[in-house]
Amino acid sequence: MRQRIVVKVGSNVLTRSDGKLDVTRMSALVDQIAWLIRNDNEVILVSSGAVACGKRELKVDHSLDSVEQRQLFSALGQVKLIGLYYDLFREFHIHVGQVLTMKENFQPGEQYENQRACMTVMLENGVLPIVNENDTVSVTELMFTDNDELSGLIARMMHADMLILLSNIDGIYTGQPDDERSELIRDVKPGTDLSQYIQVEKSAFGRGGMHSKYMTASQLSKDGIRVIIANGERDNILVDLMERPQEIPHTDFIPTKHD
């Protein structure tokens, strides 16, 4: 059955321990997204990684404040990131288009409708939208909490069937993921409260963490959109989630059914 799937890839998936972009993993994810498209799915990719790319492109010999750093490195890095995606998807004859957005674009009105129309016409013409926040102009209160929030807004706006949030852990656990006593929560039924298991913390390279993923998943599942939290560092994770999900560790938020 044809599905519209939003795939969000976090900074911790796309970067190595030294903060550099992991091109090998990026290439593997592109292979899997191409497989999804070949199997008659529409895909929207929400990708982090621009700031990490930019930091490796330029050495600055003077101090910059946090806003200046984000603007400079995201402007540099976004070019490199989208260029890499362009080259990798071209191997599969898949056209890509860049969508840079801001929080204010999700307020009801002309900008919202224009943004939805843009991505709709891209999908209708076989173009894969690659979405990221426009960090060059989005600062302080104008920023999304993180790309988890952004991907949730995109999934809702585009009436997606599924959102897959790729992190560097398998999903939500009953305790610390590295504690052998902790258990992975596989299925989350509508209305289930997991807040007792969620710690408010940020990821190593991004702004998000499991709390933001949980909040996004909880909100979308109420809207009838299925949300999966899975480990993007696992080989072939996207294909395996489609073909043999019962064998793959992940947390699956079962959507509320609407008449």
N, C-alpha and C positions, 0 to 999 in steps of 0.2 A: 504494500500500500504506500502510495506517495506521501511523503511527509516533508514538512518545512522544519528544518532543524537549525537552531542557533548554537554554534560551538564557540565557547569562550576559552581562550588559552591565556593563562596567567604568566606573569613575569618569572615566577619560580620554575615554570615548565620550560620556558624559552631561554633561560640563562643558566650558565654553568656556575659552579661554586665561586669562581673568581669574578663573576658578574658579567662575563662576556657572553655574547649570543651563542647559543648551542645550535649551530647550523645543521648538524646531523639530526637532532631531534625535530627541528623545524621541517626538514625535508621529509622525515618519516610521517609527521602529521599531515603534510601536504599530500603525501601518497594516500593516506587514509581518507582525507576529505574528498580527494578525487574518486576514491572507491564509493563513497556515499553518493556522489553525484552520478556516477555511472550506474548506480543501482536505483536511479529514478527518485532521488531526494533533492530538494532544494536546500541549499546551505547558505547561511550567513555567518561569517567568521568575525568574532570580536577578539582582537589581538592586542595584548600588551607588548612591551618590549622596546618601544621607541626610545625612551630615556636611556635604557641600558645600552642600546646601539650607539646613541649619541655620545655617551661618556667615553666610549672607546675610540671615537673618531677625532677628538680634539683634546689636547692638553692645555689647560688654562693656567697661566702663571700668576693670576691675581685672584683675590677672593670675590665670590659671587654669593648673593643671598639665595635662599631656597627657591624663590619665584624666578629669579634670573637663571638659575641652574636649570630648572624645569623647562623654561621657555627655550633656552639655548640648546640643551641636549635633545629635547623632543623635536625641535625643528630640524636639527641635523639627523637625528636617528630615524625619524619617520620616513625620510627619503631612502635611507639604506634599507629599512625594514620592508617597505612596499616594493623596492627594487628586487629584493631577495624573493619575496612572494611572487612577483611577476615572473621572474626567471624560473622558479620551481613549478608554478602552475602551467607555464607555457609548455613544459615537457608533456603535459597531459592535454594540451590544446584547450585549456580552460582560460577564458578571459577573466581578469579581475578588475575591480574598480574600487577606488579609495573613497571612504565616507568618513570625514572628520566632523564630529558633532559636539554640541555643548548642552548643558543641562536645560538651558532656557528653550532649546528646540523641542522639548517634550511637553511644553505647556500647550494646552489646546489653542489652535489658531493656524494661521497661514504657514508658519515655519514647520509646524508638526506635519501638516498635510503635504507640504513640499518634500519633506524628508521621507515620508512614507511613499509618496509617489515616485521619488527617485529610486528607492530600493526595489519597489515593485516593478518598475520598467527594466531595471537591471536583471532581476530574476526572470522576467518574462523573455528576455533576450539572451539568456544563458550566461550572464555575467555574475561572477561571485562577488558580493559586496564584502569588503574588508573594512571593519569599523573600528575606530579608536576615538578617544576624546581628543579634542583640539587643544592640546596642552599649551600651545603658544599664546592663546588668549584666555583660556580657562584657568583662573587663579582664585585662591582662597574660597570665598563662599559660593563662587560660581562653579566649582568643580563637583563632579560626581564623587560620591564616597570612594568609589573604585570601579573597576571594569565589571565587577559582579553586578553592581547596581545598573550600570549601562547596559549590560547584556540582558538583564531582566526587562528593562524598558524597551529594548529593541524587540525582544520576544513578544511582549504584550502588543506593541505597536503593529508588528507584522503578523499577528495572529499565528504565531509558531505553534507547532504541535509539541515540540520538545526543546528544552535548553540543556546542553551538556556543559557543565562547569569543570574544566580540567585544572586540577591543582597538583601538588607534589605529595599528597597523601590520598589514601583510598576512599575516604569519605568521613562521616561523622562517627566517632567512637564514644563509648560510655566513659572513657577516661582519656588520659594521655595516649596518643597513638603508639608510642614506643613502650608503653607499659603492657607487659604480657597478660595482665589481668583485664585489660580493656577489651571490649568486644565491638566489632564493627556493626553499626546499625544498618541493616540491609534495606528494609522497606519502611517507609514512613507513611502511615495512613493519614487521610485528611483530618485536620484538627489536632493531630498529635503535637504535644509541646515538648521539644527537646532542649529548651533553654538551659536546663540544669547541666547539660553536657557541653555547653558552648562557652568557651573563654573568649573574651574580647581582646584580640591581639592582632598584630599586623604581620604580614609575611615578610620574608627576608629582603626581597627586592621590590615588591609591590606595595600598594596601600591597603590591600585587602587582607582577609584572613577568613577563618571558618565562620566567624560570626556573620560577616556580610553575605557569605554563600548561603547560610541558613536562613537569613532574613529574606534574601531574594527567592530562594526555593519555596519558603512558606507562603510568600505573597502570590507567587505565580501558580502554585498548586491550587490555591483557592479560585484562581481564574480559569482552571481547567487545563493548564499547561504542565506537562510532565517535566520534572527537573531531575537530572542525574548529576551527582558529584562523584568524580572518579579521578584516578591518578594518571595524569598525562605523561608521566615518565615510564609507564608500563608499555612494553612493545605492543603495537597493533591495538591499542585500547579502544579506539572508535569502532573498528571493524568487529572486535570481540564483543563489545556492548550490543551490537546489532545482531550478531550471529549466535552467540552463546553467553548471554548475560548471566545465567545462573551459575556459571563457572568463574565469573570475574568479580573480584571485590569492588563494591561501589555502594553508594547510598542512593536509593531511588524514592523520590517524593511522588507518591501516587496522586494524580490530580482529582479534584472534586468533579463529579459528573454534573453537567448542566443540561437541562432539557432543551 
